[in-house]
Amino acid sequence: MDEQLLREFLAEAEELIGELYAGVEALRARRGEGRARRELLAGVFRHAHTVKGSAAAAGLAGVCEVAHEFESLLDAVRLGRAALDDAALDAFEEAVGAVDEALRAAAAGRERAAPAELLARLRRLAEAGAGAGREQPAAERALPAEVADALSEQERRRLREAAAEGANVLLVEADFPLESFDEEFRRLSDALRAGGEIVSTLPGAHESAPDRIRFRVVYASEDGAAAVASRVAPLGAGVAGADDENAGGQSSAPLAMQVRVPLEELDELVSAAHELYTETELVLGLASASGGRPAPEIESGAERVRRRFVELEERLIGLRMVTLDATLERARRAARAAARSAGREVDFETAGGEVRIDRSLAERLADPLLHLLRNAVHHGVEPEPERLAAGKAARGLVRVEASGEAGLVTLRVSDDGRGIDPARVAGAARARGLLGPGAEVTREQALRLIFRPGFSTAESVTSASGRGVGLDVVERAVEQFGGQLRVWSEPGRGATFEMRLPTTLALVHALLVKEGGERYCLDAGHVVEAGPAAPGDVSGEGGRALLRWRGLEVPLLTLRGLLWKSEAGGGFDGRAVAVVIARTEVGGARHVAVAVDGVEGRRDVLVRSLGRHAARWRGVSGATELPDGEAALVLDLRQLLEARA
């Protein structure tokens, strides 16, 4: 048993148990409310899954056994194989109580065995309806046969319940370009969820356009086909079929941390300090403007005041930050336990523990990070015989690396395992009803399919995997943080998952530029210099512009092109332009020039996160208020350049 991991799990378990009790009580009160009840049930299921995984990692066999059978019954209820009646709810409550008692015993240094009678009852209730037959209901018959056949058991259940509650069953169709389908589909999903429930999403290849991806969304809404069609039409989608007369994220395992001052009060102090800094700068500027050039001692004093304000803001922001050391170490221990449980020989490396992150974000980051590590162990790293046959070292390698800059924290989880095989993903998706018979997927589609709810390539359900709970939870959690989740993989070589997360507050030395009538801030840490470029220094052919700078020719792009993905080269027509010379590692170049409408100078800005909406705007790391009261977006120039490449 890992004593340190056990202590940490026990420290966080009280809140988990409270969430479980509250969820079960809410289910008793809302048994007849379909969509709300389904969401509650999904939340209880994810909490139980978190308890099971953490208990297995900490070596609490009794807790893990109860949580496993509890989860099985929850799964049966979700799929409609078991009823959500008083017997099931009583069993839910007893299961939570048994877990609570076992954890209290473990905290006192005693081990409590799982109650045999409770385990048997949970198992009996879960298996009660396993063999029941099913007649296809009207809601499914209203769909095209190939769509209805592709629905998973859980999706069929959701569809039947939604139709019984009076919702119209609609089929929304859309197709998007391969290079931007994830962003465009996210916008469509947001619009649909605002007025109904997405029952299932069925991706597939476009029959006549291999560079596009087709989506068919089974959708339940109180709105009719016409209303839904008008809502989704601006997003490139339409309603293919409807039955208008039809009547019928996150589990969270917070780290045990204490904050002496509430974070809201710290935020208010930071804001007040920055407002005072801004007002002082304005007064100093007015004093200089009214009396001509100020005396050297006044200039020196003003600079000292500015520096002291910046130091004060940095110290205040630092009070709400913690290093990632503890988070990474805890994740490494949990991953080691998962490897032992799976019989894998794995080395774990961590880097970037000195990176600082918001306390609140660190508390919520633990669960998605653990999911990624367990996924790397169970689905990435191969068993030793398979690795040796592939010419690899007997022991696998999983690495977690953190880095931070300009209000962003990046965490990468990479492994040297089997990678993501599109054929294997397609087979697993077909087996689970997530993909139609005979459908194939590209590598890009496979990398998106693995984030579908219910998807798993595990062949059996164990105490650690097999029910498809994991990557969809990670993606949902990262989006709620206002971050982005990206994945790269090469079959046979491994996979890398990257979480890019905005910090709530950050003080950034920025370069203020103008473009298209708007003002933007760029992290000055990436900027080598900025200023006007002579017309004779710009050249180019074939739409590719170059700038002669310090004896070199560097690629010349436009900020307008990076922001709106328009053509970034050419179009300068011999006119003078303002340019920003930035460091880059994209495309083999060490530097790149970015043309802007104007450069206004450098200043320290207080960057605020845009919350969960930030994930929609690639290359935007936050926003700030300028001294004149105008708001400006803070751009992640590196990400904009990567997206352009």
C-alpha positions as CSV (number, residue, x, y, z in Angstrom):
1,M,0.0,0.0,0.0
2,D,1.3,3.5,-1.0
3,E,1.0,5.3,2.4
4,Q,1.5,8.8,0.9
5,L,-1.1,8.2,-1.8
6,L,-3.4,6.8,0.8
7,R,-3.1,9.9,3.0
8,E,-3.8,12.2,0.0
9,F,-6.8,10.1,-1.0
10,L,-8.2,10.2,2.5
11,A,-7.7,14.0,2.7
12,E,-9.8,14.5,-0.5
13,A,-12.4,11.7,0.1
14,E,-14.6,13.7,2.5
15,E,-15.7,16.0,-0.3
16,L,-16.2,13.0,-2.7
17,I,-18.4,11.2,-0.2
18,G,-20.4,14.4,0.3
19,E,-20.9,14.7,-3.5
20,L,-22.1,11.1,-3.7
21,Y,-24.6,11.5,-0.8
22,A,-25.9,14.7,-2.3
23,G,-26.2,13.1,-5.7
24,V,-28.2,10.1,-4.4
25,E,-30.5,12.4,-2.4
26,A,-31.1,14.5,-5.5
27,L,-31.9,11.4,-7.5
28,R,-34.6,10.5,-5.0
29,A,-36.2,14.0,-5.5
30,R,-36.0,13.9,-9.3
31,R,-36.8,10.4,-10.4
32,G,-39.5,11.7,-12.8
33,E,-37.5,14.5,-14.4
34,G,-35.8,12.9,-17.3
35,R,-33.0,15.1,-18.5
36,A,-32.1,16.5,-15.1
37,R,-32.2,12.9,-13.6
38,R,-29.9,11.6,-16.4
39,E,-27.4,14.4,-15.7
40,L,-27.5,13.6,-12.0
41,L,-27.1,9.9,-12.6
42,A,-24.1,10.6,-14.9
43,G,-22.5,12.8,-12.1
44,V,-22.9,10.1,-9.5
45,F,-21.5,7.5,-11.9
46,R,-18.4,9.7,-12.5
47,H,-17.9,10.3,-8.7
48,A,-18.1,6.5,-8.1
49,H,-15.6,5.9,-10.9
50,T,-13.2,8.4,-9.3
51,V,-13.5,6.7,-5.9
52,K,-12.9,3.3,-7.5
53,G,-9.8,4.4,-9.4
54,S,-8.3,6.3,-6.4
55,A,-9.0,3.5,-4.0
56,A,-7.4,0.9,-6.3
57,A,-4.3,3.1,-6.6
58,A,-4.1,3.6,-2.8
59,G,-4.5,-0.2,-2.1
60,L,-7.9,-0.1,-0.5
61,A,-9.3,-3.3,-1.9
62,G,-12.6,-3.2,0.1
63,V,-13.5,0.3,-1.0
64,C,-12.5,-0.6,-4.6
65,E,-14.8,-3.7,-4.5
66,V,-17.8,-1.8,-3.2
67,A,-17.2,1.1,-5.7
68,H,-16.9,-1.4,-8.6
69,E,-20.3,-3.0,-7.9
70,F,-21.9,0.3,-7.2
71,E,-20.6,1.6,-10.5
72,S,-22.0,-1.6,-12.3
73,L,-25.4,-0.9,-10.9
74,L,-25.2,2.8,-11.9
75,D,-24.2,1.7,-15.4
76,A,-27.2,-0.7,-15.5
77,V,-29.6,2.0,-14.6
78,R,-28.0,4.4,-17.1
79,L,-28.5,1.8,-19.8
80,G,-32.1,1.0,-18.8
81,R,-31.3,-2.6,-17.8
82,A,-32.2,-1.8,-14.1
83,A,-34.9,0.4,-12.7
84,L,-34.3,3.5,-10.7
85,D,-36.7,2.5,-7.9
86,D,-36.6,2.6,-4.1
87,A,-34.6,-0.7,-4.0
88,A,-31.9,0.8,-6.3
89,L,-31.8,4.1,-4.4
90,D,-31.5,2.3,-1.1
91,A,-28.6,0.3,-2.5
92,F,-27.0,3.5,-3.8
93,E,-27.2,5.0,-0.3
94,E,-25.9,1.9,1.4
95,A,-23.0,1.7,-1.0
96,V,-22.0,5.3,-0.3
97,G,-22.3,4.6,3.4
98,A,-20.1,1.4,3.2
99,V,-17.4,3.4,1.3
100,D,-17.6,6.2,3.9
101,E,-17.2,3.7,6.8
102,A,-14.3,1.9,5.1
103,L,-12.5,5.2,4.5
104,R,-13.0,6.2,8.1
105,A,-11.6,2.9,9.2
106,A,-8.6,3.3,6.9
107,A,-8.0,6.8,8.4
108,A,-7.8,5.1,11.8
109,G,-5.4,2.5,10.6
110,R,-7.9,-0.3,10.3
111,E,-8.9,-2.3,7.3
112,R,-12.6,-2.9,6.7
113,A,-13.8,-5.7,4.4
114,A,-16.5,-5.1,1.8
115,P,-20.0,-6.2,3.2
116,A,-20.8,-9.4,1.3
117,E,-24.6,-9.0,1.5
118,L,-24.4,-5.5,0.0
119,L,-22.1,-6.7,-2.8
120,A,-24.5,-9.5,-3.6
121,R,-27.5,-7.1,-3.6
122,L,-25.7,-4.6,-5.8
123,R,-24.8,-7.4,-8.2
124,R,-28.3,-8.8,-8.2
125,L,-30.0,-5.5,-9.0
126,A,-27.5,-4.8,-11.8
127,E,-28.1,-8.2,-13.4
128,A,-31.9,-8.2,-13.0
129,G,-32.7,-6.9,-16.4
130,A,-29.6,-8.0,-18.3
131,G,-31.5,-10.6,-20.5
132,A,-34.6,-8.5,-21.2
133,G,-35.6,-8.2,-24.9
134,R,-36.3,-4.9,-26.5
135,E,-38.8,-3.9,-29.2
136,Q,-37.7,-0.9,-31.3
137,P,-39.7,2.1,-30.1
138,A,-41.3,4.7,-32.3
139,A,-38.5,7.3,-31.5
140,E,-35.9,4.9,-33.1
141,R,-38.2,4.0,-36.0
142,A,-38.4,7.7,-36.9
143,L,-34.6,7.7,-37.7
144,P,-32.9,6.2,-40.8
145,A,-32.1,2.6,-40.2
146,E,-28.4,3.0,-40.3
147,V,-28.5,5.8,-37.7
148,A,-30.8,3.8,-35.4
149,D,-28.6,0.7,-35.7
150,A,-25.5,2.8,-34.8
151,L,-26.9,4.0,-31.4
152,S,-25.3,2.5,-28.3
153,E,-27.5,1.0,-25.6
154,Q,-27.1,4.0,-23.4
155,E,-28.0,6.4,-26.3
156,R,-31.2,4.3,-27.1
157,R,-32.2,4.7,-23.4
158,R,-31.7,8.5,-23.5
159,L,-33.7,8.7,-26.8
160,R,-36.6,6.7,-25.4
161,E,-36.8,8.8,-22.3
162,A,-36.5,12.1,-24.1
163,A,-39.3,11.1,-26.5
164,A,-41.5,10.0,-23.6
165,E,-41.0,13.4,-22.0
166,G,-42.5,15.0,-25.1
167,A,-39.4,16.0,-27.0
168,N,-39.2,16.0,-30.8
169,V,-36.6,13.7,-32.2
170,L,-34.6,15.4,-35.0
171,L,-31.6,14.4,-37.1
172,V,-29.2,17.4,-37.6
173,E,-26.7,17.0,-40.4
174,A,-23.5,19.0,-41.1
175,D,-20.2,18.6,-42.8
176,F,-17.1,20.6,-42.1
177,P,-13.6,20.9,-43.5
178,L,-11.1,18.4,-42.0
179,E,-8.7,21.2,-40.9
180,S,-11.3,23.0,-38.8
181,F,-14.0,20.5,-38.0
182,D,-13.4,20.4,-34.3
183,E,-13.9,24.1,-33.8
184,E,-16.9,24.3,-36.1
185,F,-18.5,21.2,-34.5
186,R,-18.0,22.7,-31.1
187,R,-19.9,25.8,-32.1
188,L,-22.7,23.6,-33.4
189,S,-22.8,21.5,-30.2
190,D,-23.0,24.7,-28.1
191,A,-26.0,25.9,-30.1
192,L,-27.8,22.6,-29.9
193,R,-27.3,22.2,-26.2
194,A,-28.7,25.6,-25.6
195,G,-32.1,24.4,-26.6
196,G,-32.2,20.6,-26.2
197,E,-30.2,17.4,-25.7
198,I,-27.6,15.8,-28.0
199,V,-28.4,12.1,-27.8
200,S,-25.7,10.8,-30.2
201,T,-23.1,12.2,-32.6
202,L,-22.2,10.0,-35.6
203,P,-19.1,11.1,-37.6
204,G,-18.3,9.7,-41.0
205,A,-16.5,10.3,-44.2
206,H,-18.1,12.6,-46.8
207,E,-19.1,10.6,-49.8
208,S,-17.9,13.0,-52.4
209,A,-15.4,15.2,-50.6
210,P,-12.6,13.3,-48.8
211,D,-11.3,16.5,-47.3
212,R,-14.5,17.0,-45.3
213,I,-16.1,15.2,-42.3
214,R,-19.8,14.5,-42.1
215,F,-21.7,14.6,-38.8
216,R,-25.2,13.3,-38.1
217,V,-26.5,14.3,-34.7
218,V,-29.5,12.7,-33.1
219,Y,-31.1,15.5,-31.2
220,A,-34.1,15.8,-28.8
221,S,-35.7,19.2,-28.3
222,E,-39.0,20.8,-27.4
223,D,-38.5,23.0,-30.4
224,G,-39.8,21.9,-33.8
225,A,-37.8,21.2,-36.9
226,A,-38.2,24.7,-38.3
227,A,-37.0,26.4,-35.1
228,V,-34.0,24.2,-34.8
229,A,-33.2,24.6,-38.5
230,S,-33.1,28.3,-38.2
231,R,-30.8,28.1,-35.2
232,V,-28.2,25.8,-36.8
233,A,-28.4,27.2,-40.4
234,P,-25.8,30.0,-39.7
235,L,-23.4,27.2,-38.5
236,G,-23.5,25.2,-41.7
237,A,-26.0,22.6,-40.5
238,G,-29.5,21.5,-41.3
239,V,-32.4,19.4,-40.0
240,A,-32.6,16.2,-42.2
241,G,-35.7,14.7,-40.5
242,A,-38.1,15.3,-37.7
243,D,-41.1,13.9,-35.9
244,D,-42.7,17.2,-34.9
245,E,-45.9,15.4,-33.5
246,N,-43.9,13.0,-31.4
247,A,-45.1,13.0,-27.8
248,G,-43.3,10.5,-27.2
249,G,-18.2,16.5,-16.2
250,Q,-16.9,16.2,-13.7
251,S,-15.7,14.1,-11.5
252,S,-13.4,16.1,-9.4
253,A,-10.9,14.9,-6.9
254,P,-9.5,18.2,-5.4
255,L,-6.1,18.2,-3.9
256,A,-6.1,18.8,-0.1
257,M,-4.9,22.4,0.1
258,Q,-5.5,25.2,2.5
259,V,-5.8,28.8,1.4
260,R,-5.4,31.3,4.3
261,V,-7.0,34.2,2.3
262,P,-10.0,33.5,0.1
263,L,-9.0,33.7,-3.5
264,E,-11.8,36.2,-4.2
265,E,-10.2,38.6,-1.8
266,L,-6.8,38.1,-3.3
267,D,-8.3,38.8,-6.8
268,E,-9.8,42.0,-5.4
269,L,-6.5,43.1,-3.9
270,V,-4.7,42.4,-7.2
271,S,-7.3,44.4,-9.2
272,A,-7.1,47.3,-6.7
273,A,-3.3,47.4,-6.9
274,H,-3.4,47.4,-10.7
275,E,-6.0,50.1,-10.8
276,L,-3.9,52.2,-8.5
277,Y,-0.9,51.5,-10.7
278,T,-2.8,52.7,-13.8
279,E,-4.1,55.8,-12.1
280,T,-0.5,56.7,-10.9
281,E,0.8,56.3,-14.4
282,L,-1.8,58.6,-15.7
283,V,-1.0,61.2,-13.1
284,L,2.7,60.9,-13.8
285,G,2.0,61.3,-17.5
286,L,-0.1,64.4,-17.0
287,A,2.6,65.9,-14.8
288,S,5.2,65.4,-17.5
289,A,3.0,66.8,-20.2
290,S,2.0,69.9,-18.3
291,G,5.5,71.0,-17.2
292,G,7.6,70.0,-20.2
293,R,10.4,67.6,-19.7
294,P,10.5,66.5,-16.0
295,A,13.6,66.8,-13.9
296,P,15.9,63.7,-13.8
297,E,15.0,63.2,-10.1
298,I,11.3,63.1,-11.0
299,E,11.8,60.7,-13.8
300,S,13.9,58.5,-11.5
301,G,11.2,58.6,-8.8
302,A,8.4,57.8,-11.3
303,E,10.3,54.8,-12.5
304,R,10.8,53.6,-8.9
305,V,7.0,54.0,-8.2
306,R,6.2,52.0,-11.4
307,R,8.7,49.2,-10.4
308,R,7.3,49.0,-6.8
309,F,3.8,48.7,-8.1
310,V,4.8,45.9,-10.4
311,E,6.6,44.1,-7.6
312,L,3.5,44.5,-5.4
313,E,1.2,43.0,-8.1
314,E,3.6,40.1,-8.6
315,R,3.6,39.4,-4.9
316,L,-0.2,39.5,-4.6
317,I,-0.6,37.2,-7.7
318,G,2.0,34.9,-6.2
319,L,-0.1,34.5,-3.1
320,R,-2.8,32.7,-5.1
321,M,-0.3,30.5,-6.9
322,V,1.3,27.2,-6.0
323,T,4.0,25.2,-7.8
324,L,3.1,22.0,-9.6
325,D,5.6,19.9,-7.7
326,A,3.0,18.3,-5.4
327,T,0.5,17.7,-8.3
328,L,3.1,16.0,-10.5
329,E,4.5,13.9,-7.7
330,R,1.0,12.7,-6.7
331,A,0.2,11.9,-10.3
332,R,3.5,10.0,-10.7
333,R,2.7,7.9,-7.6
334,A,-0.8,7.1,-8.8
335,A,0.5,6.2,-12.2
336,R,3.1,3.8,-10.7
337,A,0.2,2.1,-8.7
338,A,-1.8,1.8,-12.0
339,A,1.2,0.3,-13.7
340,R,1.6,-2.3,-10.9
341,S,-2.1,-3.1,-11.1
342,A,-1.9,-3.6,-14.9
343,G,1.3,-5.6,-14.7
344,R,3.3,-3.1,-16.8
345,E,6.9,-2.2,-16.3
346,V,7.0,1.5,-16.7
347,D,9.4,4.4,-15.9
348,F,7.8,7.7,-15.1
349,E,9.5,11.1,-15.6
350,T,8.3,14.5,-14.6
351,A,9.6,18.0,-15.5
352,G,8.5,21.5,-14.8
353,G,7.5,21.1,-11.2
354,E,8.6,24.7,-10.5
355,V,5.9,26.1,-12.8
356,R,3.4,28.0,-10.8
357,I,-0.4,27.7,-11.3
358,D,-3.6,29.1,-9.7
359,R,-4.5,27.2,-6.5
360,S,-8.0,26.8,-7.7
361,L,-6.8,25.4,-11.0
362,A,-4.4,23.0,-9.3
363,E,-7.2,21.7,-7.2
364,R,-9.3,20.8,-10.3
365,L,-6.4,19.7,-12.5
366,A,-5.6,16.5,-10.6
367,D,-8.4,14.4,-12.0
368,P,-7.9,15.0,-15.7
369,L,-4.2,14.5,-15.3
370,L,-4.7,11.2,-13.5
371,H,-7.0,10.1,-16.3
372,L,-4.4,10.8,-18.9
373,L,-1.7,9.0,-17.0
374,R,-3.9,5.9,-16.4
375,N,-4.8,6.0,-20.1
376,A,-1.1,6.0,-21.0
377,V,-0.5,3.0,-18.8
378,H,-3.5,0.9,-19.8
379,H,-3.9,1.8,-23.5
380,G,-0.5,3.2,-24.5
381,V,2.4,1.2,-23.0
382,E,2.4,-2.4,-24.3
383,P,3.1,-5.5,-22.3
384,E,6.8,-6.5,-22.2
385,P,6.6,-9.3,-24.8
386,E,4.9,-7.0,-27.3
387,R,7.5,-4.3,-26.7
388,L,10.4,-6.7,-27.2
389,A,8.8,-8.0,-30.4
390,A,8.6,-4.4,-31.7
391,G,12.3,-3.8,-30.9
392,K,11.6,-1.5,-27.9
393,A,13.0,-1.5,-24.4
394,A,11.3,-3.9,-22.1
395,R,10.2,-1.0,-19.8
396,G,7.9,1.6,-21.1
397,L,8.3,5.4,-20.6
398,V,5.7,7.9,-19.6
399,R,6.7,11.5,-19.2
400,V,4.7,14.5,-17.7
401,E,6.1,17.9,-18.5
402,A,4.8,21.3,-17.5
403,S,5.7,24.7,-18.8
404,G,4.3,28.2,-18.3
405,E,4.3,31.6,-20.0
406,A,2.1,34.6,-20.6
407,G,-0.8,33.5,-18.5
408,L,-0.8,30.0,-19.9
409,V,0.2,26.7,-18.4
410,T,0.9,23.7,-20.6
411,L,1.0,20.1,-19.5
412,R,2.1,17.2,-21.8
413,V,1.6,13.6,-21.0
414,S,3.5,11.4,-23.5
415,D,4.3,7.7,-23.8
416,D,6.4,5.5,-26.0
417,G,3.7,2.9,-26.4
418,R,1.7,1.5,-29.3
419,G,0.1,4.9,-30.3
420,I,-3.4,5.3,-31.6
421,D,-4.2,2.9,-34.4
422,P,-7.1,4.2,-36.6
423,A,-8.1,0.6,-37.5
424,R,-8.3,-0.5,-33.8
425,V,-10.3,2.7,-32.9
426,A,-12.7,2.0,-35.8
427,G,-13.2,-1.6,-34.6
428,A,-13.8,-0.6,-31.0
429,A,-16.2,2.2,-32.1
430,R,-18.2,-0.3,-34.3
431,A,-18.3,-2.8,-31.4
432,R,-19.8,-0.2,-29.1
433,G,-22.3,1.2,-31.6
434,L,-20.4,4.5,-32.1
435,L,-19.7,3.9,-35.8
436,G,-21.7,2.3,-38.5
437,P,-20.9,-1.2,-39.9
438,G,-18.1,-1.1,-42.5
439,A,-17.2,2.6,-41.7
440,E,-13.5,3.4,-41.7
441,V,-11.8,6.4,-40.1
442,T,-8.8,8.5,-40.9
443,R,-6.1,9.2,-38.3
444,E,-7.6,12.6,-37.6
445,Q,-11.0,11.1,-37.1
446,A,-9.6,8.4,-34.8
447,L,-8.0,11.1,-32.7
448,R,-11.4,12.7,-32.2
449,L,-13.3,9.5,-31.7
450,I,-11.3,8.5,-28.6
451,F,-12.9,11.5,-26.9
452,R,-16.5,10.3,-27.5
453,P,-18.4,9.5,-24.3
454,G,-18.6,5.7,-23.8
455,F,-15.6,5.0,-26.1
456,S,-13.0,2.5,-24.9
457,T,-10.7,0.0,-26.6
458,A,-10.5,-2.1,-23.4
459,E,-11.9,-5.6,-24.0
460,S,-13.2,-6.1,-20.5
461,V,-14.3,-4.1,-17.5
462,T,-11.8,-4.0,-14.7
463,S,-11.3,-2.0,-11.6
464,A,-9.3,0.5,-13.7
465,S,-10.8,0.7,-17.1
466,G,-13.3,-0.7,-19.6
467,R,-16.4,1.5,-19.4
468,G,-15.2,4.3,-21.5
469,V,-14.9,6.8,-18.6
470,G,-11.8,8.9,-19.1
471,L,-10.9,10.9,-22.1
472,D,-14.3,12.5,-22.6
473,V,-14.1,13.6,-19.0
474,V,-10.7,15.1,-19.6
475,E,-11.8,17.0,-22.6
476,R,-14.9,18.4,-20.9
477,A,-12.8,19.4,-17.8
478,V,-10.2,21.2,-19.9
479,E,-12.9,23.1,-21.8
480,Q,-14.5,24.1,-18.6
481,F,-11.2,25.5,-17.4
482,G,-11.2,27.6,-20.6
483,G,-8.3,25.5,-22.0
484,Q,-7.6,23.3,-25.0
485,L,-6.8,19.6,-25.3
486,R,-4.7,18.4,-28.2
487,V,-3.3,15.0,-29.1
488,W,-0.6,13.7,-31.4
489,S,0.1,10.1,-32.2
490,E,2.1,7.8,-34.4
491,P,1.1,4.2,-34.5
492,G,3.9,2.1,-32.9
493,R,5.7,5.1,-31.6
494,G,3.5,6.5,-28.9
495,A,1.1,9.4,-28.2
496,T,1.2,12.8,-26.6
497,F,-1.7,14.6,-24.9
498,E,-1.4,18.3,-24.3
499,M,-3.5,20.5,-22.0
500,R,-3.1,24.2,-22.5
501,L,-4.7,26.0,-19.5
502,P,-5.1,29.7,-18.8
503,T,-4.3,31.1,-15.4
504,T,-6.9,33.2,-13.8
505,L,-4.6,36.2,-13.3
506,A,-1.1,36.9,-14.7
507,L,1.1,40.0,-14.9
508,V,2.6,40.0,-18.4
509,H,5.1,42.4,-19.9
510,A,3.4,43.0,-23.3
511,L,3.8,44.8,-26.6
512,L,0.7,46.7,-27.5
513,V,-0.1,46.7,-31.3
514,K,-3.0,47.8,-33.5
515,E,-4.6,45.8,-36.2
516,G,-7.9,46.2,-38.1
517,G,-9.0,49.0,-35.7
518,E,-8.4,46.9,-32.6
519,R,-5.6,46.8,-30.1
520,Y,-3.9,43.6,-29.0
521,C,-1.2,42.6,-26.5
522,L,1.6,40.2,-27.4
523,D,3.9,38.6,-24.8
524,A,7.0,40.7,-25.0
525,G,9.1,37.7,-24.1
526,H,8.7,36.4,-27.6
527,V,9.4,39.7,-29.3
528,V,13.0,40.6,-30.4
529,E,12.2,44.1,-31.6
530,A,9.3,46.1,-33.2
531,G,9.1,49.1,-35.4
532,P,8.7,50.4,-39.0
533,A,10.2,48.5,-41.9
534,A,11.3,50.3,-45.0
535,P,9.5,49.5,-48.3
536,G,12.7,48.3,-49.9
537,D,13.2,45.7,-47.2
538,V,10.0,43.8,-48.2
539,S,10.2,41.3,-51.1
540,G,8.4,38.2,-52.2
541,E,7.1,36.1,-55.0
542,G,4.3,33.6,-55.3
543,G,2.4,35.1,-52.4
544,R,5.3,34.4,-50.0
545,A,6.6,37.6,-48.5
546,L,10.1,38.1,-46.9
547,L,11.6,40.8,-44.8
548,R,15.3,41.7,-44.9
549,W,16.3,42.1,-41.2
550,R,19.8,42.3,-39.8
551,G,21.3,40.7,-42.9
552,L,18.7,37.9,-42.9
553,E,15.6,37.2,-44.9
554,V,12.8,36.2,-42.5
555,P,9.2,35.1,-43.4
556,L,6.8,38.0,-43.3
557,L,3.2,37.4,-42.2
558,T,0.4,39.6,-41.2
559,L,-1.4,39.6,-37.8
560,R,-4.7,39.9,-39.7
561,G,-3.8,36.7,-41.6
562,L,-2.9,34.9,-38.3
563,L,-6.1,35.9,-36.6
564,W,-8.5,35.3,-39.4
565,K,-6.6,32.6,-41.4
566,S,-6.6,34.7,-44.5
567,E,-3.7,34.9,-46.9
568,A,-0.8,36.2,-44.8
569,G,1.8,36.9,-47.5
570,G,2.0,39.6,-50.1
571,G,-0.2,42.6,-50.5
572,F,2.3,45.2,-49.2
573,D,2.6,47.1,-52.6
574,G,5.8,48.8,-51.6
575,R,4.3,50.6,-48.7
576,A,6.0,51.0,-45.3
577,V,4.7,48.6,-42.7
578,A,5.1,48.2,-38.9
579,V,6.6,44.8,-38.0
580,V,7.1,42.7,-34.9
581,I,10.1,40.4,-35.1
582,A,9.4,37.3,-33.0
583,R,11.2,34.2,-32.0
584,T,9.8,31.0,-33.5
585,E,10.5,27.3,-33.9
586,V,7.8,26.8,-36.6
587,G,8.8,25.7,-40.1
588,G,12.5,25.6,-39.5
589,A,12.8,29.4,-39.1
590,R,14.3,31.0,-36.0
591,H,12.6,34.3,-36.5
592,V,9.4,35.6,-38.2
593,A,8.2,39.1,-38.9
594,V,4.5,39.9,-38.3
595,A,3.1,43.0,-40.0
596,V,0.7,45.1,-38.0
597,D,-1.1,48.4,-38.5
598,G,0.9,50.1,-35.7
599,V,3.0,49.6,-32.6
600,E,2.1,51.5,-29.4
601,G,4.9,50.4,-27.1
602,R,5.5,48.0,-24.2
603,R,3.8,47.9,-20.8
604,D,2.9,45.6,-18.0
605,V,-0.7,44.3,-18.2
606,L,-2.9,42.3,-15.9
607,V,-4.2,39.4,-17.9
608,R,-7.5,37.8,-17.0
609,S,-8.7,34.4,-18.2
610,L,-11.8,34.3,-20.4
611,G,-13.0,31.2,-18.6
612,R,-14.6,28.3,-20.4
613,H,-15.3,30.4,-23.5
614,A,-11.6,30.8,-24.2
615,A,-11.3,27.4,-25.8
616,R,-13.4,28.7,-28.7
617,W,-10.7,31.3,-29.7
618,R,-7.4,29.6,-30.7
619,G,-4.5,31.8,-30.0
620,V,-6.2,34.0,-27.4
621,S,-4.8,33.6,-23.9
622,G,-6.9,36.2,-22.0
623,A,-7.9,39.9,-21.9
624,T,-6.8,43.0,-20.2
625,E,-8.1,46.5,-19.5
626,L,-5.9,49.3,-20.9
627,P,-5.3,52.6,-19.0
628,D,-7.9,54.4,-21.2
629,G,-10.6,51.9,-20.2
630,E,-10.5,50.0,-23.5
631,A,-10.3,46.2,-23.4
632,A,-7.7,44.3,-25.4
633,L,-7.2,40.6,-26.2
634,V,-3.9,39.1,-25.2
635,L,-2.6,36.9,-28.0
636,D,-0.6,33.7,-27.8
637,L,1.7,34.5,-30.8
638,R,3.4,31.1,-30.7
639,Q,0.0,29.2,-31.0
640,L,-1.1,31.5,-33.8
641,L,2.1,30.7,-35.7
642,E,1.7,26.9,-35.0
643,A,-1.9,27.0,-36.3
644,R,-0.7,28.8,-39.4
645,A,1.9,26.2,-40.1
